[in-house]
Amino acid sequence: MINKFKKRIIAFIMALIILATILYVFYGKNWLVEQQYIQKHKNIEYVKNELMQKMLDIEKQSQDVLNEMLNLSYDIDLFQKQTIIMEKTIEKTLDIEITHKPFFDYKNIYLISSHKLIVLKKNLSKIRWNKQFKEKVIWLELIDANRIIVLTDQNKMICLNRDTGKEIWQKKLKTVQTAKESSTYQISLNNFKRLDSSIILVHSENEIELIENITGSTLSVYHADKRIDHISDFDILEKCIYYIEENKISKLVLKVKS
């Protein structure tokens, strides 16, 4: 009787061992690998957090030091200002009023006048092509090297060929589109390598002002003959902007003198 009981216990233990072996073979290895993987990523995440906290602490300390330096008075300027001149090089008068800011690519300038789109050569020497629309044009986007998108006040999107103005397709949009011009934007070091620091361009009435973004001091002011209605984005290739006075477009080049 005792021998039978011992045999049952041994059989039960052997069954448990076999079951544990099977579970390990089919699931245990994967489970261990997964736990190792999870622990590894926890360690990496912990190190990242520690490094990030140290970087934030260093950044805060550096900013505190910089603020103290800027608050001190020196006999000489801590940041010597660059001399930036804005010089009008060319202009062109058209027989229509321009209603939006100038758009441009590497060879053309695109001007919107109510129901019309006029495309000039980059040097403003002549009109390459123009196109009349039944609806009022409210915006324009350059989407690739060959096509532009025109948006109308009737919520229509029209795709045109850049070189000819030929219509490629059009589509009625579900959402209402609006113009999105701005009179203020930044010219960064990536866009103008000769700058010591990024600058802010602001236009109001008949003035265009360049502001140094570290101290907020004025670097240069350009006075136009008439009220400036629209200004373009910064042209990285030409190092200039284009501005509109009623029916006239002018090219304003930014020149840096260290």
C-alpha positions as CSV (number, residue, x, y, z in Angstrom):
1,M,0.0,0.0,0.0
2,I,2.8,2.3,0.9
3,N,4.7,1.5,-2.3
4,K,1.7,2.3,-4.4
5,F,1.4,5.7,-2.6
6,K,5.1,6.5,-3.3
7,K,4.7,5.5,-6.9
8,R,1.7,7.9,-7.3
9,I,3.7,10.7,-5.7
10,I,6.7,10.0,-7.9
11,A,4.4,9.9,-11.0
12,F,2.7,13.1,-10.0
13,I,6.1,14.8,-9.6
14,M,7.3,13.5,-12.9
15,A,4.1,14.7,-14.6
16,L,4.7,18.2,-13.2
17,I,8.3,18.1,-14.4
18,I,7.2,17.1,-17.9
19,L,4.5,19.7,-17.9
20,A,6.9,22.4,-16.8
21,T,9.4,21.3,-19.4
22,I,6.7,21.5,-22.1
23,L,5.7,25.0,-21.0
24,Y,9.2,26.1,-20.9
25,V,9.9,24.8,-24.4
26,F,6.9,26.3,-26.0
27,Y,6.4,29.5,-23.9
28,G,9.3,29.9,-21.4
29,K,12.0,31.0,-23.9
30,N,9.7,33.6,-25.5
31,W,8.6,34.8,-22.1
32,L,12.2,35.2,-20.9
33,V,13.2,36.9,-24.1
34,E,10.3,39.3,-23.9
35,Q,11.1,40.1,-20.3
36,Q,14.7,40.8,-21.2
37,Y,13.5,43.0,-24.1
38,I,11.2,45.0,-21.8
39,Q,13.8,45.5,-19.2
40,K,16.3,46.6,-21.8
41,H,14.0,49.3,-23.1
42,K,13.1,50.3,-19.5
43,N,16.8,50.9,-18.9
44,I,17.2,52.8,-22.2
45,E,14.2,55.0,-21.4
46,Y,15.6,55.6,-17.9
47,V,19.0,56.7,-19.3
48,K,17.2,58.9,-21.8
49,N,15.2,60.6,-19.1
50,E,18.3,61.2,-17.0
51,L,20.2,62.7,-20.0
52,M,17.2,64.9,-20.9
53,Q,16.9,66.2,-17.3
54,K,20.6,67.0,-17.3
55,M,20.3,68.8,-20.7
56,L,17.4,70.8,-19.4
57,D,19.4,71.7,-16.2
58,I,22.3,72.8,-18.4
59,E,20.1,74.8,-20.7
60,K,18.5,76.6,-17.7
61,Q,21.9,77.4,-16.2
62,S,23.1,78.7,-19.6
63,Q,20.0,80.9,-20.1
64,D,20.5,82.3,-16.6
65,V,24.1,83.2,-17.4
66,L,23.1,84.8,-20.7
67,N,20.4,86.8,-19.1
68,E,22.8,88.1,-16.5
69,M,25.3,89.1,-19.3
70,L,22.6,90.9,-21.2
71,N,21.4,92.8,-18.1
72,L,24.9,94.1,-17.4
73,S,26.1,97.4,-18.9
74,Y,29.3,97.4,-20.9
75,D,31.3,100.2,-22.6
76,I,31.2,98.1,-25.7
77,D,28.3,96.2,-27.3
78,L,28.2,92.5,-26.4
79,F,26.6,91.8,-29.7
80,Q,27.9,94.0,-32.4
81,K,25.1,94.9,-34.8
82,Q,25.4,94.1,-38.5
83,T,24.6,96.8,-41.0
84,I,21.8,95.6,-43.3
85,I,20.8,97.8,-46.2
86,M,17.5,97.3,-48.1
87,E,17.9,98.6,-51.6
88,K,15.2,98.7,-54.3
89,T,16.8,97.4,-57.5
90,I,14.0,97.1,-60.0
91,E,10.3,97.9,-60.3
92,K,7.5,97.4,-62.7
93,T,4.1,99.2,-63.1
94,L,1.1,97.2,-64.3
95,D,-2.2,98.3,-65.7
96,I,-4.1,96.4,-63.0
97,E,-4.2,96.5,-59.2
98,I,-2.6,93.7,-57.3
99,T,-4.8,92.2,-54.6
100,H,-2.5,89.7,-52.9
101,K,1.1,89.2,-52.0
102,P,3.6,88.1,-54.7
103,F,4.4,84.4,-55.0
104,F,7.6,83.2,-56.7
105,D,9.7,80.3,-57.6
106,Y,13.2,80.1,-59.1
107,K,12.2,81.8,-62.4
108,N,8.7,83.3,-62.1
109,I,6.7,85.8,-60.0
110,Y,2.9,85.1,-59.7
111,L,0.6,88.1,-59.1
112,I,-3.1,87.9,-58.3
113,S,-5.5,90.7,-59.4
114,S,-9.0,89.9,-58.5
115,H,-10.1,87.5,-61.3
116,K,-6.8,87.4,-63.0
117,L,-3.4,85.7,-62.6
118,I,-0.3,87.4,-64.1
119,V,3.1,85.6,-64.3
120,L,6.2,87.7,-64.7
121,K,9.8,86.7,-65.4
122,K,11.9,86.9,-62.2
123,N,13.7,90.0,-63.4
124,L,10.3,91.8,-63.9
125,S,11.2,92.4,-67.6
126,K,8.1,91.0,-69.2
127,I,4.9,89.1,-68.6
128,R,5.2,85.4,-69.5
129,W,1.5,84.6,-69.4
130,N,-1.7,85.6,-67.8
131,K,-5.1,83.9,-67.2
132,Q,-8.6,85.2,-66.6
133,F,-11.0,83.4,-64.2
134,K,-14.7,83.5,-63.9
135,E,-14.4,83.5,-60.1
136,K,-12.3,85.8,-57.8
137,V,-8.9,84.3,-57.0
138,I,-8.2,84.4,-53.3
139,W,-4.9,82.4,-53.0
140,L,-2.2,80.5,-54.8
141,E,0.1,77.6,-53.9
142,L,3.2,76.3,-55.7
143,I,2.9,72.5,-55.3
144,D,5.8,71.2,-57.4
145,A,8.2,72.2,-60.2
146,N,5.5,72.0,-62.8
147,R,2.2,72.9,-61.2
148,I,0.5,75.6,-59.2
149,I,-2.9,75.6,-57.4
150,V,-5.3,78.5,-57.6
151,L,-8.1,78.8,-55.0
152,T,-11.3,80.9,-55.8
153,D,-13.9,82.5,-53.6
154,Q,-16.4,79.9,-54.8
155,N,-14.4,77.2,-53.1
156,K,-12.9,75.9,-56.3
157,M,-9.4,74.5,-56.6
158,I,-7.8,74.8,-60.1
159,C,-4.4,73.1,-61.0
160,L,-2.4,74.9,-63.7
161,N,0.8,74.3,-65.6
162,R,3.5,76.7,-64.3
163,D,5.1,77.5,-67.7
164,T,1.9,77.9,-69.8
165,G,-1.0,78.5,-67.5
166,K,-2.9,75.6,-69.1
167,E,-5.5,74.0,-66.8
168,I,-4.7,70.5,-65.7
169,W,-7.7,69.8,-63.5
170,Q,-10.2,71.4,-61.1
171,K,-12.1,70.4,-58.1
172,K,-14.9,71.7,-55.9
173,L,-13.8,71.8,-52.2
174,K,-16.0,71.0,-49.2
175,T,-14.4,73.4,-46.8
176,V,-14.3,77.1,-47.1
177,Q,-10.8,78.5,-48.1
178,T,-9.5,81.9,-46.9
179,A,-6.5,84.0,-47.6
180,K,-3.7,83.9,-45.0
181,E,-1.3,86.8,-45.6
182,S,1.0,88.0,-42.8
183,S,2.9,91.3,-42.4
184,T,5.5,89.7,-40.0
185,Y,7.8,86.8,-40.4
186,Q,11.3,85.6,-39.5
187,I,14.3,85.4,-41.9
188,S,16.4,82.6,-40.3
189,L,20.1,81.8,-40.6
190,N,19.2,78.8,-42.7
191,N,17.7,81.2,-45.3
192,F,20.4,83.9,-45.1
193,K,23.8,82.5,-44.1
194,R,25.5,85.9,-43.9
195,L,23.4,87.0,-40.9
196,D,24.8,86.9,-37.4
197,S,21.4,86.0,-36.1
198,S,17.9,85.6,-37.3
199,I,15.9,88.8,-38.0
200,I,12.3,89.7,-38.0
201,L,10.7,91.5,-41.0
202,V,7.7,93.7,-40.3
203,H,5.8,96.0,-42.6
204,S,3.3,98.7,-41.9
205,E,1.9,101.6,-43.9
206,N,4.9,102.7,-46.1
207,E,7.7,101.1,-44.1
208,I,9.5,97.8,-44.0
209,E,11.5,97.2,-40.8
210,L,14.2,94.6,-39.9
211,I,14.4,93.7,-36.2
212,E,17.2,91.8,-34.5
213,N,15.5,88.9,-32.8
214,I,17.9,88.6,-29.7
215,T,17.6,92.2,-28.5
216,G,14.6,93.5,-30.4
217,S,16.6,96.5,-31.7
218,T,16.0,97.9,-35.2
219,L,18.6,97.0,-37.8
220,S,17.2,98.8,-40.8
221,V,14.1,100.7,-42.1
222,Y,13.0,101.1,-45.7
223,H,10.6,103.9,-46.6
224,A,8.5,103.3,-49.7
225,D,7.0,106.1,-51.9
226,K,3.4,105.0,-51.2
227,R,1.5,102.7,-48.9
228,I,2.8,99.1,-49.1
229,D,-0.2,96.8,-49.7
230,H,1.5,93.4,-49.8
231,I,4.9,91.9,-49.2
232,S,6.2,88.5,-50.4
233,D,8.0,85.9,-48.4
234,F,11.8,86.1,-48.4
235,D,13.4,84.9,-51.7
236,I,16.4,82.7,-50.6
237,L,17.9,82.7,-54.1
238,E,17.7,86.4,-54.7
239,K,18.1,87.5,-51.1
240,C,15.2,89.9,-51.5
241,I,11.5,90.5,-51.0
242,Y,8.9,91.8,-53.4
243,Y,6.4,94.4,-52.3
244,I,3.3,95.8,-53.9
245,E,2.1,99.5,-54.0
246,E,-1.3,99.4,-55.7
247,N,-0.4,98.4,-59.3
248,K,3.4,98.5,-58.9
249,I,5.8,95.7,-57.9
250,S,9.3,96.4,-56.6
251,K,12.2,94.2,-55.7
252,L,13.9,95.0,-52.4
253,V,17.4,93.4,-52.0
254,L,18.9,92.8,-48.5
255,K,22.6,93.6,-48.4
256,V,24.7,92.7,-45.3
257,K,27.8,94.8,-44.4
258,S,29.8,93.4,-41.4
